[in-house]
Amino acid sequence: MAVLRDLRVLLGLRGFRQLLAVRILSQLADGVYQVALATYVVFSPERETSPAAIASAMAVLLLPYSLIGPFAGVLLDRWRRRQVLLYGNLLRAVLASGTAVLIVAAVPDWLFYASALSVTAVNRFVLAGLSAALPRVVDQERLVMANSLSPTAGTLAATAGGGLAFAVRLAGAESDAVTVLLGAGLYLCAGLAALRMARELLGPEPELVRPGLRKALKSTAEGLALGLRHLSQRRLAARALTAMSLMRFCYGALTVMVLMLCRYTWSKTESDGLALLGLAVVVSGAGFFAAAVVTPWAIDRLRAVSWLGPDARVRWIVACSAGAAVLEPGLSLLFEPGPILAAAFFLALATQGAKIATDTIVQSSVDDAYRGRIFSLYDMLFNVAFVAAAGVAALMLPPDGRSAVLVILIAAIYAAVVAVGRPIRPNREALFHVKQGS
């Protein structure tokens, strides 16, 4: 099979394997750290959790640094990305250790959130750097396969990290601080793994590197404006980012709903709620894995279905959103664990499948000199959409997490993504960059 042949070729590329190892370790640590924070905020017996509290926590942790994320992208296009992965993960190890100390010390909430926010800030650099660096270690012909394997492997690693955090918590760890320290150790391992790569391997080109922080910051605003102008000239990439942001909004709203159902409706004890949430995480991880397997095959087959759009990757985004629009209300309106878990699988598959296609569109449409800032903008849209979804869910969800109106609204947004996706057409200037995906 062509898919298996391409997979063997990718795994035979030393640079790709090294970058993949850093991603897996880094996102494994993310999963541990984020679930530790979630259990501390949502499932601590002394806390009375509400949709508004969950939305507030997400806003504090994601929104401020998401809003300045594109500025981080300008720096990514001026600093060696390998160094960003090295020092970013080492810094997160130190900051996560500080979070563990604050949990033990039972400090005021604002100080705890400030510490967690600092880890999230560095995360903007690491995740955008991983995506921006991928075309430096993979040829254009196998970029779709690389985007199926690499980000999805990272997502699965984050899922596994979340499962590990749940296991540590349910095994009787006396404090969430123990789990946070585990995440800090994994961040350290990710930083050390980056040392296996050459400093220049991941770009940008030497003439674009500006080692001085003061000089880099001075040109940030100008560089961001140039990046946005570059994106505006790549209509295919801009439309794909819009569609992906809407799908992320839907996934965020459903995440808050599932959290409330696990906390109050489906369980009577903290341990039961954690177990159900852990199961939901595992099922979602299976959906992400299925997306990695199905997406390259589906994009190849959809080249023959021209009425869905001019680009096979666009056709896959349309197909994913259309399937989600049908399955999400059919399964979620029952508000029972079985159907909701099935929805978690299929919606994870659809969301990750669309993301793989979007990643490939952006990577193949955007010049390397602008790729870091565009992926930081991508990261910002991802997190702003998630926070906005949490805010909407907080307004609409009752304490038990059951809201038919929210479920129907999400289905309508998935249907709207179909309309967003179908008109996507590359402009003449960007056609050369994207013709390999048509």
C-alpha positions as MATLAB code, in Angstrom:
seq = 'MAVLRDLRVLLGLRGFRQLLAVRILSQLADGVYQVALATYVVFSPERETSPAAIASAMAVLLLPYSLIGPFAGVLLDRWRRRQVLLYGNLLRAVLASGTAVLIVAAVPDWLFYASALSVTAVNRFVLAGLSAALPRVVDQERLVMANSLSPTAGTLAATAGGGLAFAVRLAGAESDAVTVLLGAGLYLCAGLAALRMARELLGPEPELVRPGLRKALKSTAEGLALGLRHLSQRRLAARALTAMSLMRFCYGALTVMVLMLCRYTWSKTESDGLALLGLAVVVSGAGFFAAAVVTPWAIDRLRAVSWLGPDARVRWIVACSAGAAVLEPGLSLLFEPGPILAAAFFLALATQGAKIATDTIVQSSVDDAYRGRIFSLYDMLFNVAFVAAAGVAALMLPPDGRSAVLVILIAAIYAAVVAVGRPIRPNREALFHVKQGS';
ca = [
       0.000    0.000    0.000;
       1.179    3.540   -0.812;
       0.316    4.718    2.704;
       2.514    2.092    4.345;
       5.325    2.830    1.887;
       5.196    6.561    2.678;
       5.086    5.766    6.391;
       8.218    3.651    6.146;
       9.969    6.419    4.233;
       9.007    9.011    6.871;
      10.224    6.880    9.747;
      13.452    6.340    7.847;
      14.170   10.085    7.873;
      16.405   10.848   10.837;
      15.319   14.463   11.168;
      11.652   13.491   11.159;
      12.186   10.832   13.829;
      14.032   13.287   16.049;
      11.369   15.970   15.688;
       8.656   13.369   16.322;
      10.388   12.264   19.539;
      10.429   15.847   20.835;
       6.739   16.273   19.960;
       5.695   13.049   21.671;
       7.583   13.780   24.889;
       6.469   17.408   24.933;
       2.786   16.642   24.397;
       2.908   13.684   26.782;
       3.983   16.218   29.397;
       1.206   18.578   28.257;
      -1.383   15.863   28.837;
      -0.119   15.126   32.338;
       0.106   18.801   33.300;
      -3.269   19.833   31.866;
      -5.192   16.946   33.414;
      -3.513   17.648   36.751;
      -4.773   21.238   36.530;
      -8.244   20.082   35.459;
      -8.607   17.667   38.361;
      -7.382   20.342   40.768;
      -9.891   22.912   39.444;
     -12.888   20.682   38.627;
     -12.719   17.640   40.898;
     -11.242   18.944   44.145;
     -13.797   18.119   46.877;
     -13.484   21.578   48.407;
     -14.418   23.313   45.120;
     -17.975   23.799   43.851;
     -17.510   23.570   40.107;
     -19.843   25.299   37.622;
     -19.734   25.888   33.854;
     -18.818   29.507   34.594;
     -15.889   28.403   36.780;
     -14.608   26.086   34.034;
     -14.960   28.859   31.441;
     -13.121   31.293   33.699;
     -10.271   28.841   34.214;
      -9.960   28.273   30.460;
      -9.996   32.012   29.795;
      -7.294   32.691   32.379;
      -5.085   29.868   31.118;
      -5.532   30.284   27.360;
      -6.778   33.697   26.325;
      -4.100   36.233   27.385;
      -1.177   34.457   25.761;
      -3.277   33.340   22.812;
      -3.906   36.991   22.002;
      -0.161   37.649   21.794;
       0.572   34.322   20.109;
       1.198   35.825   16.653;
       3.987   37.930   18.162;
       5.632   34.697   19.279;
       5.441   33.566   15.666;
       7.510   36.520   14.522;
      10.218   35.414   16.940;
       9.942   31.838   15.676;
      10.828   33.102   12.219;
      13.948   34.802   13.633;
      15.211   32.310   16.222;
      16.545   28.825   15.543;
      13.518   26.595   16.074;
      15.625   23.800   17.533;
      16.734   26.191   20.285;
      13.110   27.170   20.903;
      12.214   23.506   21.437;
      15.218   22.973   23.732;
      14.919   26.014   25.985;
      11.125   26.122   25.821;
      10.785   22.638   27.286;
      13.489   23.210   29.892;
      11.749   26.413   30.982;
       8.415   24.606   31.216;
      10.011   21.985   33.451;
      11.077   24.718   35.881;
       7.727   26.552   35.743;
       5.685   23.374   36.180;
       7.739   22.516   39.255;
       6.795   25.938   40.609;
       3.117   25.148   40.031;
       3.488   21.976   42.104;
       4.961   23.984   44.972;
       2.038   26.427   44.842;
      -0.514   23.598   44.965;
       1.118   22.192   48.107;
       1.296   25.661   49.654;
      -2.449   26.242   49.053;
      -1.850   29.762   47.746;
      -4.650   32.073   46.505;
      -6.187   31.094   43.161;
      -4.759   34.085   41.278;
      -1.195   33.035   42.079;
      -1.865   29.446   41.024;
      -3.368   30.626   37.721;
      -0.438   32.976   37.123;
       1.956   30.042   37.431;
      -0.120   27.837   35.132;
      -0.409   30.732   32.699;
       3.375   30.980   32.458;
       3.582   27.335   31.328;
       0.851   27.978   28.756;
       2.768   30.990   27.460;
       5.842   28.924   26.627;
       3.549   26.320   25.081;
       2.685   28.845   22.339;
       6.304   28.784   21.168;
       6.781   25.023   21.369;
       3.640   23.873   19.541;
       3.912   26.488   16.791;
       7.610   25.691   16.423;
       6.910   21.966   16.012;
       4.430   22.602   13.194;
       6.559   25.247   11.479;
       9.585   22.936   11.526;
       7.895   19.899    9.980;
       8.403   20.900    6.295;
      12.138   21.238    7.053;
      12.451   17.492    7.639;
       9.850   16.131    5.159;
       9.497   16.596    1.405;
       6.302   18.148   -0.020;
       5.148   14.851   -1.534;
       4.745   13.229    1.891;
       3.555   16.264    3.838;
      -0.026   14.976    4.173;
       1.246   11.716    5.625;
       3.626   13.599    7.925;
       0.734   15.732    9.173;
      -1.285   12.585    9.773;
       1.471   10.950   11.774;
       3.244   13.773   13.631;
       0.509   16.022   15.112;
      -1.746   13.030   15.659;
       1.045   11.172   17.451;
       1.404   14.276   19.610;
      -2.321   14.335   20.316;
      -2.250   10.658   21.216;
       0.732   11.328   23.472;
      -1.232   14.106   25.187;
      -4.135   11.687   25.584;
      -1.801    9.070   27.046;
      -0.383   11.718   29.363;
      -3.889   12.557   30.491;
      -4.575    8.885   31.125;
      -1.333    8.625   33.095;
      -2.376   11.614   35.188;
      -5.772   10.059   35.876;
      -4.083    6.783   36.852;
      -1.739    8.542   39.283;
      -4.653   10.469   40.799;
      -6.921    7.427   41.127;
      -4.048    5.354   42.533;
      -4.205    7.495   45.622;
      -1.673   10.289   45.113;
      -2.164   12.600   48.067;
      -1.865   15.755   46.024;
      -2.256   16.964   42.450;
       1.248   18.350   42.963;
       2.668   14.833   42.484;
       1.075   14.646   39.035;
       2.308   18.132   38.132;
       5.857   17.121   39.065;
       5.541   14.106   36.766;
       4.684   16.508   33.953;
       7.703   18.652   34.829;
       9.974   15.615   34.527;
       8.570   14.840   31.083;
       9.139   18.440   29.954;
      12.765   17.994   30.982;
      13.020   14.826   28.869;
      11.534   16.659   25.859;
      14.111   19.414   26.174;
      16.976   16.944   26.336;
      15.594   15.092   23.282;
      15.882   18.321   21.251;
      19.654   18.197   21.765;
      19.828   15.249   19.351;
      19.073   17.603   16.438;
      21.542   19.973   14.792;
      21.010   23.627   15.679;
      20.333   24.629   12.055;
      18.152   21.636   11.091;
      14.728   23.199   11.706;
      15.388   26.637   10.238;
      14.791   29.395    9.574;
      17.508   30.122    7.033;
      20.720   31.559    8.590;
      20.265   34.983    6.995;
      16.868   35.298    8.729;
      18.154   34.430   12.208;
      18.484   37.439   14.516;
      19.959   36.280   17.832;
      19.420   39.564   19.673;
      16.125   39.666   21.591;
      15.948   43.459   21.495;
      16.289   43.538   17.710;
      13.758   40.747   17.280;
      11.181   42.459   19.489;
      11.726   45.775   17.730;
      10.658   44.254   14.418;
       7.767   42.204   15.840;
       4.910   44.507   14.826;
       6.262   44.922   11.310;
       6.817   41.177   10.969;
       3.298   40.391   12.184;
       1.785   42.798    9.657;
       3.795   41.153    6.892;
       2.647   37.724    8.041;
      -1.033   38.728    7.993;
      -0.581   40.261    4.546;
       1.052   37.042    3.380;
      -1.895   35.020    4.719;
      -4.427   37.330    3.052;
      -2.788   36.463   -0.265;
      -3.237   32.734    0.454;
      -7.035   32.478    0.372;
      -6.997   28.695    0.570;
      -5.072   28.760    3.851;
      -7.211   31.599    5.278;
     -10.464   29.795    4.535;
      -9.150   26.511    5.941;
      -8.156   28.281    9.188;
     -11.671   29.744    9.448;
     -13.272   26.321    9.052;
     -10.906   24.758   11.592;
     -11.593   27.502   14.151;
     -15.339   26.887   13.920;
     -14.837   23.158   14.435;
     -12.599   23.889   17.427;
     -15.386   26.045   18.890;
     -17.779   23.096   18.650;
     -15.295   20.741   20.293;
     -14.665   23.200   23.128;
     -18.349   23.612   23.952;
     -18.841   19.850   24.015;
     -15.794   19.464   26.275;
     -17.376   21.703   28.926;
     -20.644   19.797   28.627;
     -18.911   16.441   29.140;
     -16.994   17.814   32.137;
     -20.249   18.827   33.819;
     -21.976   15.541   32.976;
     -19.050   13.577   34.454;
     -18.929   15.774   37.550;
     -22.626   15.910   38.476;
     -24.920   13.756   36.299;
     -23.198   10.448   35.676;
     -21.401    9.957   38.992;
     -21.960   10.281   42.712;
     -18.331   10.418   43.849;
     -15.184   12.245   42.778;
     -13.481    8.975   41.825;
     -16.393    7.879   39.611;
     -16.393   11.239   37.857;
     -12.642   11.083   37.251;
     -12.937    7.543   35.894;
     -15.661    8.561   33.443;
     -13.715   11.600   32.308;
     -10.634    9.428   31.859;
     -12.671    7.042   29.719;
     -13.865    9.974   27.601;
     -10.241   11.042   27.105;
      -9.255    7.519   26.003;
     -12.181    7.288   23.562;
     -11.276   10.676   22.095;
      -7.692    9.498   21.727;
      -8.943    6.518   19.733;
     -10.763    8.950   17.457;
      -7.576   10.961   16.945;
      -5.703    7.769   16.058;
      -8.428    6.743   13.612;
      -8.123   10.153   11.941;
      -4.402    9.605   11.397;
      -5.102    6.292    9.697;
      -8.121    7.366    7.653;
      -7.181   10.881    6.511;
      -4.398   10.127    3.963;
      -6.542    7.380    2.434;
      -9.664    9.586    2.400;
      -7.904   12.562    0.803;
      -6.557   10.279   -1.902;
     -10.037    8.884   -2.634;
     -11.767   12.280   -2.504;
      -9.742   13.564   -5.434;
     -12.432   11.974   -7.609;
     -15.356   13.749   -5.843;
     -15.098   17.169   -7.482;
     -18.443   18.616   -6.356;
     -17.163   18.876   -2.761;
     -14.530   21.439   -3.740;
     -11.502   22.034   -5.965;
      -8.933   20.603   -3.540;
      -8.985   17.087   -2.079;
      -7.939   18.388    1.350;
     -10.849   20.841    1.284;
     -13.192   18.015    0.348;
     -12.071   16.115    3.437;
     -12.728   19.131    5.688;
     -16.222   19.402    4.184;
     -16.846   15.676    4.640;
     -15.690   15.782    8.285;
     -17.879   18.745    9.168;
     -20.908   17.302    7.372;
     -20.553   14.003    9.228;
     -20.223   15.819   12.553;
     -23.340   17.893   11.825;
     -25.360   14.693   11.512;
     -23.800   12.518   14.233;
     -23.400   15.126   17.001;
     -27.126   15.801   17.687;
     -28.137   12.203   17.007;
     -25.850   10.918   19.771;
     -25.541   13.849   22.187;
     -29.231   14.646   22.678;
     -29.638   11.393   24.635;
     -27.279   12.720   27.382;
     -26.293    9.144   28.285;
     -22.712    7.945   28.770;
     -22.701    5.401   25.915;
     -23.955    7.676   23.115;
     -21.889   10.629   24.389;
     -18.740    8.502   24.364;
     -19.554    7.392   20.810;
     -19.953   11.059   19.876;
     -16.581   11.783   21.509;
     -14.951    9.206   19.225;
     -16.545   10.388   15.983;
     -16.131   14.105   16.701;
     -12.476   13.588   17.651;
     -11.997   11.774   14.350;
     -13.713   14.583   12.410;
     -11.881   17.383   14.207;
      -8.453   15.790   13.939;
      -9.052   14.746   10.334;
      -9.940   18.325    9.406;
      -6.911   19.585   11.335;
      -4.547   17.294    9.427;
      -5.908   18.681    6.156;
      -5.709   22.262    7.443;
      -2.122   21.823    8.655;
      -1.099   20.561    5.240;
      -2.874   23.393    3.417;
      -1.174   26.007    5.601;
       2.273   24.402    5.371;
       2.148   24.045    1.599;
       0.618   27.501    0.987;
       2.842   29.593    3.261;
       6.489   30.459    2.593;
       9.037   29.199    5.135;
       9.975   32.751    6.130;
       6.399   33.332    7.362;
       5.495   29.872    8.588;
       6.250   30.428   12.276;
       4.020   33.494   12.637;
       1.188   31.914   10.612;
       1.204   28.847   12.839;
       1.216   31.086   15.898;
      -1.856   32.820   14.467;
      -3.327   29.353   13.912;
      -2.595   28.540   17.539;
      -4.244   31.779   18.663;
      -7.410   31.063   16.666;
      -7.504   27.544   18.136;
      -7.402   28.760   21.716;
      -9.634   31.810   21.295;
     -12.255   29.553   19.709;
     -11.971   27.123   22.636;
     -12.310   29.893   25.236;
     -15.246   31.444   23.378;
     -16.932   28.046   23.299;
     -16.442   27.663   27.057;
     -18.015   31.085   27.582;
     -21.039   30.242   25.453;
     -21.393   26.889   27.212;
     -21.249   28.639   30.599;
     -24.196   30.813   29.593;
     -26.270   27.949   28.201;
     -25.499   24.916   30.388;
     -27.467   24.163   33.564;
     -25.520   22.721   36.529;
     -26.150   19.124   35.412;
     -24.695   19.755   31.932;
     -27.849   18.916   29.938;
     -28.708   21.479   27.241;
     -30.490   20.452   24.043;
     -30.200   24.027   22.778;
     -26.395   23.909   22.999;
     -26.275   20.558   21.196;
     -28.428   21.899   18.349;
     -26.351   25.101   18.124;
     -23.179   23.038   17.755;
     -24.781   20.948   14.988;
     -25.717   24.158   13.160;
     -22.121   25.422   13.367;
     -20.797   22.150   11.981;
     -23.259   22.541    9.102;
     -22.028   26.111    8.560;
     -18.463   24.810    8.186;
     -19.639   22.928    5.096;
     -20.589   26.276    3.570;
     -17.263   27.788    4.605;
     -15.311   24.928    3.093;
     -16.959   24.540   -0.304;
     -15.998   27.948   -1.763;
     -12.304   27.544   -0.901;
     -10.268   28.134   -4.021;
      -6.577   29.003   -4.289;
      -5.812   32.373   -5.817;
      -3.405   32.619   -8.723;
      -0.475   33.808   -6.604;
      -0.679   30.821   -4.240;
      -1.609   28.211   -6.849;
       1.979   27.117   -7.343;
       2.342   26.388   -3.617;
      -0.778   24.219   -3.279;
      -1.048   22.405   -6.578;
       0.371   19.211   -5.104;
      -2.716   18.805   -2.876;
      -5.355   19.201   -5.624;
];
